[in-house]
Amino acid sequence: MTELSTNADYIALEDEVAAHNYSPLPVVVSDAEGVWVTDVEGNRYLDALAGYSALNFGHRHPDLVQAAKEQLDRATLTSRAFHNDMLGPFCRDLAQLVGKDMVLPMNSGAEAVETALKLARKWGYQVKGIPAEQAEIIVMENNFHGRTTTIVSFSNDPEARDDYGPYTPGFVTVPYGDLAAIEAAITDNTAAVLLEPIQGEMGVQIPKEGFLPGLRELCTAKNVLMIADEIQSGLGRTGTTLACGYEGVEADVYTLGKALGGGIIAVSAVAANKDVMEVITPGTHGSTFGGNPLAAAVGHAVVKLLATGEFQDKAKELEPRFRERLEALIGQGVDEVRVRGLWAGIDIDPDLMTGKEACKGMAKRGVLAKDTHGSTIRLAPPLSITAEELDLVVQSLADTLADARAAKGQG
């Protein structure tokens, strides 16, 4: 067996034996702590992606690692065929954190969305009285909710959708942020409206002020569930516990994930009040691993961190600094910037470079970021980042753009 020692060695092996469903930067991480990671050659990088918000608290946060270690010494899996002593406290405190009565725990974010779709349809039939097999769910253009067959059925991203048909029916797509279009699409058979309060995969697209409150009013008036996918936007990222909370909006159903597992284990959940959640009865939905003791222990530790408000406050405190420094790059190779909390979408001038090229340039300067949709990059550093470390992130982008402009003779 060939000994592996360099980034190139590990990348070559991975390319040979692992499916090519990602196109990662040429960095092989071997160690991580806080906002920093180290590759197999000893190079350090500031992680400005944080696992698409799964690492909101940084790598290996000591409280979360301790919770996992303690639970590993007790019990890891019981299945839901039996009760376990971690599940109740976790669900109670998570429900309280997000202002709901009940929690249905799952594993991945996509599972949480699938669960919410099933919940909405069953509520539509049993509570609203929609005729059998006629329930419709309104979704947004340019959405991203996961990659299951049903979810990609209502994606309009060809890369995510093409060649996975036949597709699941029952979804009506409208432009994101368009209240009039949503109202026009609602019928007596509409069970729910599903949306991301901020579209992360599309490059941190933030709807106009007033859209979320308007949607809340519309859903209430039409007896339609509002489902907010807070898997990326939730749990402190935007300076509020949930992105909906930025405008004081309460959805009927929340899907949660990513940061809920603290970067240690996959944990997701659907949260709703009893009048919605209690249509789920024994045998009608389940998961072998959902709500397992290890996941519940780590998830509970995450909830305790968020209950202090420290991480939400940090994102809110650093947002103006983040925005100001990024907006200073507009006209210097950046076309547009969108910032909410410690989450930013930056549109690079496509005539200067692609988003992937910008991310490669930042990596050479010790900062890891992720491109999306050609010319856009996303920044979502851990909420534990310092102001000085945040400045390093923006400076790495500024230097990358400056070098690209110089190479093209733009000064």
Buried (B, 14 or more C-beta within 10 A) or exposed (E): EEEBEEBEBBBEEBEEEEEEEEEEBEBBBEEBEBBBBBBBBEBEBBBBBBBBBBBBBBBBBEBBBEBBEEBEEEBBEBEBEEEBEBBEEBBBBBBEBBBBBBBBBBBBBBBBBBBBBBBBBBBBBEBBEBEEEBBBBBBBBBBBBBBBEBBBBBBEBEEBBEEEEEEBEBBBBBEBBBBEBBBEBBEEBBBBBBBBBBBBBBBBBBBEEEBBEBBBEBBEEBBBBBBBBBBBBBBBBBBBBBBBBBBEBBBBBBBBBBBBBBBBBBBBBBBBBEEBBBBBEEEEBBBEBBBBBBBBBBBBBBBBBBEEEEBBEBBBEBBEEBBEBBBEBBEBBBBEBBBBBBBBBBBBBEEBBBBBBBBBBBBEBBBBBBBBBEBBBBBBBBBBBEEEBBBBBBBBBBBBBBBBBEEEEBE
